[in-house]
Amino acid sequence: MKFRRADFPSDFLFGTATSSYQIEGHAQGGAGPTHWDSFAATPGNVVGADNGDIACDHLNRWEEDLDLIRDAGFDVYRFSTSWARVLPEGTGTPNAEGLDFYDRLVDGILERGIKPAATLYHWELPQALADRGGWRNRDIGDWFAEFTEVVMGRIGDRVWSAAPINEPFCVGWLSHFLGAHAPGMRDIRATARAMHHILLAHGRSIEVMRGLGMQNLGAVCNFEYVIPADASPAAQKAATLYDGYYNRFFVSGLFNGSYPADVLVGLEPHLPKGWQDDFDTIRAPIDWIGINYYTRKLIGPVDGPWPGHGEVPGTLPKTQVGWEIYPDGLYAFIKRVHEAYARDIPIYITENGMAWDDKVARDGTVSDPRRIAYIEDHLERVKRAADEGLPVKGYFVWSLMDNFEWALGYGPRFGLVHVDYKTLKRTPKASYHALKDALKR
């Protein structure tokens, strides 16, 4: 790595991140079924007909995985809790085995001198709640508040930070409008209601955690840098609208108590009655904002109903999953989120990383120079922001280990640690060792 820990402010934190369904192994430990189990069981939804039944078996190998985080020198471990593992039916009687697991996990993180950063929801909605309308149903605000009370009533006294929902765009638009993630819908009415109810549930969760006396609460949104596919006014309009529902909708609701006017052109007719009255809850004060950033998109107009645009292939180098590598976008979002929305609260880069088809060599090593370069280039932009006085306080690599990459199955490898999915053997990659050296105190 080109950088060292000392190149960043003394209070800057380095971390790594995972999510429960992607690594734990959901078909064990008393977890209830989720809409991702149903989505994966439907032919054609997931590459290779893969699922999260075993994943990385983190449920049984968590101690080994926490040792890897400690040995790399990371300050923070960002993990998520599974709603269906804690409440198999979504509400009602908790699964003691699930709560015990997260209890042990948090204790194990702390015992290794690492800060536990919890995300309550990373996409695995209990199937019982999906059957009742899921994110389309306004009652999900109350359901999510109950889940928050149960899980944080158990571990909230020991976590360093907590955020309710990972990447609202993916939970709402990607899953209900594009149909690419569970529940796999393509319905504009469902999309509008889900997007609003996600923010309502976020606010209710923050209220519950404040009531428990918890501090250092935040929100985690994903952003894509967007540019017009060409110089035409139509392409500019298309790119601006894409930016609206992807990058502006959720942070505007969280911080400004409003939704972008250009997005409301398409969504307002489908929003639930009285949606404007929910912003007092949605705007519950938070202590930090998380930015998840990976790529940029080129957007141009297409014929058809609103939003009337589509993606155009770009010319920059791409990752294994075809995402353009554009580090300048990360700096741009740090500056933009700070100036337009978050103002003076800390910003954390809660996810950033790249997928590549990494292989274990005969000598047992995994060479991943592209990932090292990717991390270096993005950290260079983070450092620039910090040097300019922007309140960016940490950078967390996605991901600790290769895992179930949702609809793409087990093909893409985002990890600093290689996982052999047949034997479940963990092999730290060159990027892991490079970061370990860079983070030495």
SULLINJO-V778999 format. One record per run of one state. SS is the DSSP state (2 for helix, 1 for strand, 0 for the rest). FROM is the first residue (numbers start at 1). TO is the last residue. If there is no record, write none. Layout:
SS	FROM	TO
SS	FROM	TO
This chain:
0	1	4
2	5	7
0	8	12
1	13	17
0	18	19
2	20	23
0	24	33
1	34	34
2	35	40
0	41	46
2	47	49
0	50	57
2	58	72
0	73	75
1	76	80
0	81	82
2	83	86
0	87	95
2	96	111
0	112	114
1	115	121
0	122	125
1	126	126
2	127	130
0	131	133
2	134	136
0	137	139
2	140	155
0	156	160
1	161	166
0	167	167
2	168	176
0	177	187
2	188	211
0	212	216
1	217	228
0	229	232
2	233	256
0	257	260
2	261	270
0	271	274
2	275	282
0	283	287
1	288	301
0	302	308
1	309	312
0	313	317
1	318	318
0	319	323
1	324	324
0	325	327
2	328	342
0	343	345
1	346	351
0	352	368
2	369	387
0	388	391
1	392	398
0	399	400
1	401	401
0	402	405
2	406	408
0	409	416
1	417	419
0	420	425
1	426	428
0	429	429
2	430	438
0	439	441
